[in-house]
Amino acid sequence: MIGQKGIPALYGGIERHVEELSAELVTQGHEIVAYARNWYAAKKTSSYRGIRLIYTPTIKTKHLDAIIHTFVSTLHAICKEKPDAIHYHGVGPSLMSWIPRVFAPKIKVVATFHCIDRYHQKWGAFARLALWLGERAACYFPHETVAVSKTIQNYCLNEYHTNTVYNPNGVSVIENTDAKYLDKWNIQSKKYLLMVSRLVKHKGAHYLIDAWQRAKKDSPETLKDLKLVIVGGSSFTDDYVRHLQKMAAGDNSIIFTDWQSGAPLDALYANALMLAHPSENEGLPITVLQAMASGRPALVSDIPEHQEVITDCRFWSANASVFSLAKKIVELVKNPELLEEAGQKNLQTVKTNYRWEDIAKRTAVVYEKNAEAVGASLTETA
């Protein structure tokens, strides 16, 4: 596994995806090696959940971190590890997927297209060009390309004429509902709206803060006992985080918790009144799936990737519209029966369609199919 920052996942959808997928593959009898960046883990360990971890160097800057780490990890993999398969995660890291195709043709190469990253507002023109090239690399170089959403699958077909394997993100059902973890932030169960995200502009936290304050002003009685809890931190976006904090200054109903993981994060999901995710661009958002796995409703922007998982239009707000988001917040808070009904429906959807066990089995099939195809190709060449 190459492309993720590291394991265990402290934050980041790709990191969570790789950790859970790898752990399930280990459970199913596969040997998994995951590359990690030296700076990501608070404490280095040689293995985690049965996954062997290898730390390789990089330069921790916005533009060089991922690509240098991927390059070094790729060289280490093909020269030292000599694995049966290399699985790249993300279109940026997929820029390096040509290396094993050229220099280690016996290795199967798979890439997962997690998100159309070049649309993200934090990137400048050069980075957008590199990510566009990464998209092409993810579609053309690997033996197989995996799309985590049907929207991305259609995008790859229309934009690059590439057939991909649809295999979505997964999620584990949250069992921990212990509200004691909420005491740290002085919040109560079912008395707060939750957002869990990297604080980057395209995730829309500024829309949510603005909408929350507008909704409180328009319907003070409806929201008087509620708070807005924002879980996450900077991703080379310190200026944006400061802007959000300035927007919320003096408003005691808005709480920033910074990054959370493990039991505290599980408890935040499980005890939320509902999740709010006003993102402008996604792959298949694990934070929405995690709220669903907690039996909680989710209010999302009406982008196609959200509509794949949240099919009830009563839980859609118009993308990038503060007015629409504020209106939906008030409407849903006024209808607790609908919230509970939607939460239970979400839980059943996750159990049916987004289990890591099933996703790992389909991933293993991709590896095995490519093993047969590459073996046949090498035989023909010989």
N, C-alpha and C positions, 0 to 999 in steps of 0.2 A: 504494500500500500504506500503510494507516494502522492504528495500534494497537500495533505493535511498538516496542520501546525504540530500536532502531537496527540498523544493519548496518555492519561485520561483526558477527556474533553473538559476544559475549563469553560469554554464558550465557543460559539461558532457552529453553524449547521453542518458543515462538512465534517468537522471534527467529531460531532455527535454521530453522524452517519457512519463514519469509518470505524469508530469505536464499537458501536452496536453491531454493525455488519461483521466486523472482524471477530468479535467475541462469539457471535452465533456460528460463524464458520468454524471456529475452533471447537465449539461444542459438537458440531457435526463431523469432526474428525480431520479437519484440514490444518496444516501448519501455516500460521500467518505471521509475517514480519511487517511491522509498520515503522516508517521513518519519522523521526521527530526533530523539531528545531530546538537547538540548545537552549534558547531563551524562554521557551513556552512553559515547560514544566517547572513547578515550584520545587519539586524533588525528583531527581532522576532515578528511575528504576529499570532494571533490565527486562522485566516482563510485567504485564498487567492483564488480568482476566485471561491468562493463557496466551496472550499476544506477545511475541518477542519484539522488543523495542530497540531501535538503533538510532543514535543521536549523531547527526551530521551538521557541520557548520554552515552558517549563512551570514549575511549582513542584514541586520535588522533595520531596514528602511522601508518606506511605503512601497517603493517600486522594485527593489532588489531582493527583498526577503524571500518571496515565494520562488522566483525563477532560479536564484542561485542555489537554494536548498534542493530544489527539484533536480537541477543539473548534477550536483554533488551526489545526491542520493541515487540517481540513476546510474552514475559511474560505479558507485559502491556496489549496487545491486548486481550489475552485469559482470563486474570483475571479481567480487568476493562471494556474493550469495548464490549467484547463478540459479535463480528461482525458475519454477515452471511457468509462472505468469507474473507480469508487472501490471498493477492496476492503478492508473492515474486518476486523481479526483480533482475536477475543476478544469476549465478551459485554459487557464494560465499555465498550470503544470503540464497540460497536454502538449504544449509547445515542444517539450523534450521527448515526446513519445516516438519520434523518428529514430532516436539513438539506438534503442534496442532492436528496432526493425532492421537497421543497417548493420550494426556491429554484433548483435546476438540474435540471429534469426530463429534460433530454436525456442526462444522465450515468447510466450503468448503475450500480446499487449492488448489491454482493455482500458478504455477511458470512460468515466462517468461524467456526463454533461449535467452539472448541478444547477446552473443558472446562467442567464445571458448577462454576464458581468459588465460588458461594455456599456450598458445602459445606466450603470450606477453613477450618481452625480459626483462622487468623490474623485473620479478619474479624469485626468487631462487628456488632450488630444493624442499624445504619444502612447499613453497607457491604453487608450481605447483602441488604437491601431494594433497594439500587441495582443490585446484580448480578442480582437477580430481574427487575427492570425491564429490565436489559440483555438478559436471555434473551428476554423478550417482544419487545424491539426487534429483536433478531437474527432472530427468527422472523417478524415481521410487517412491518417496514419495507423491507428489501431486496427487490430483484427476485428474488433467489435466495439461499438459505441453504445453506451447505456444512457437512456434519458430518464430522469426521475419524475417527469410529468408528461402528460399527453400533449400539453402545450409545447414543451421543448421538443418532443418527438415530431410534432408537425412542423416546428420551426426548422429543424435539421433537414426534414424532407423538402420543404419549400425553398429554403435558403441555399442548401448545399447538395440537394438531391441524394441524401444519404438516408438509408433505412437504419433505424436504431432499434434497440431492444428496450421496451418500456419496463422499468423495474423501479417502483417509487421509493421514496424515503419510508422508513418504518418508525415504529414507536413502541415503547413498552408501557403497559398499563400501570399507572401509579397506584400503589397500595397505601403509601404513607399519607395520612390526612391529619397528622398531629399538628394542632394549631399552636403548640407551644413555641414553635419557631417564629411565629408572627409577633411575639412580644418584643422582639428586638426593635421592630419598627413601629410599635404601638398601633397595630392594626388588628382588626377582628375578622373572623371568618364570615364570608359572604358580605363583607362591608367595604369591598374595594374592587375596582377594575384593575386589570393587570396587563402590562405590556412587557414582553421579554424579547430583547433584541440587541444586537450591536447598535450603538448610537451613531449611525451614519445617516446621511440626509434622506436617501431613498426609502428608508424604513418608515419615515413619516412621523417620528415622535413629535415634531413641531406641530404637525396637523392635530395630533391627539391632544397636546397641551392646550392649544388654542381652542379646539372644540370643547374640551372639558370645561374650560373657564367660561366659554360662551353658554354651555348648557347649564352650568351652575347659576349664571346670571339670569337666564331665561326661566329656569325651573328650580329655584332655590329649595323649595320644600321637598321636591323629589330626591334631590342629591345631597341634602344637608348632612346626612350621617355617613356618606360615602367618601372614599379617598381614591386617588389614582396612584398606583404603584408602578414605577418604571424600573425594570431590572435590566442592567447592561451597562456597558462602558464604552470608552473610546476605542476606535479601530483606526489609528492614525488620523483622528478627527477631533482633536482637542478643542479647536475653535468652535466646532458645532456643539460639542458638549457644553461649553461655556455659554453659548447662545441659549440652549435649552434651560440651563440653570438660571439664566437671567430672566427668561420668560416666566419661570416658576417662582421667582424671588418674591417673598412675602405671602405666598399661598401655602398655608400649612396642610392643605388637602392633597398636595402633590409630593410624593416621596420618591427619591432616587436611592436605590439600594446598592448600586454598583453591581459587579458580576456576582452571581450566586451559582452554586452547584450542589449536587447531592441532596440530602434530606431537606435542607432549608428551601431549595428551589422546588422540590417536589411538593412541599407544604404550601408554598406560594401558589402554585398551579391549583392544587386540590381545593384550596379554601377561597379561591377568587369567586366573585359574583359572576364575572365573565372575563374572557381575554379580549383585548382590543389590538388589532394588527392592521394599521392603515398603510401598509407598505405599497409603494408604487411599482415595485418589480420584484419577482420572486422566482424560485425554481419550483420547489414544493416545500412550503415552510414547515420545518420540524416544530417550531414553537406552536403553530396552530394544531398540528397533530398531537403534541404533548398535552395541550389543554383539552382536546377531545378525549385523550386517553385518561384524563382525570375526571371525565364525566362532566366537563364544563362547556358552556356555550362559547362561541367565538364570533365577535363582530369584526368583519374584515372588509377591506376595500374590494371593489367589484372587478378586480383583474382576473383573467381567465384561470391563472394558477390557483387562486383562492376558490373560485367557483367549482373547481374539480373536487374539492374536499368539503366545502360548505355549500350545499346545494339549495338551502332554503334562502330565498332572496330577501326575506325579512331581516337577515343578518348581514346584508351587504350595504355598504355606504359607497357613494360615488367616489371614485378614485380622486385623490388630491382635493377634495371638497370639505372644507371645515364646516360649512353649513350643514351638509348632509350628515356628516359624522356626529355633530352635536345633536341633531334631530333624532338620529338612530339611538344614541345613548339614552336620551330621555324616554323614547318610546319603549325600549327594551327594559329599562329599570322599572318602568311602570307596570310591566307584565311578568311578574316572577314565575307564574305558571308556565309561560312560554319558555323562559330561561331553563327551567328544570327539565321540561320535555325535550328541548333541544340538546341539553347536556347528555341525557340518556341515549338519545339517537346518535349523537357523536361517538359515544363510547362503543356502541354496537358497530358503527361504521369502521372504527379503528380495529376492532376485534376481527372483523370480516375481511378487510382489505389491506391492512397496513401492519401485519405481524412480521417481525424480524425473522422469525423461523422460516416463513415462506419466501421472504425476499432473499435470504441467504441461500436457500435451495436453488432458486432461479439463478442467482449469481454463480453458484458452483456449476450449473448446467452451461452457462456461458463460457466458463473456463474450460470445461471438458470438451465442449463443442469445438472450441478453438484449438485445443490440443490435438484433436483428430484432424482438423483442417490443416494446421501447420505441419503436422507429421506427414500428411499426404503430400503437401506442397514440397517438402524437403525430399521426399522419396522420388517425386517426379523430377526434381532438379538433379538429383544424383543420377 
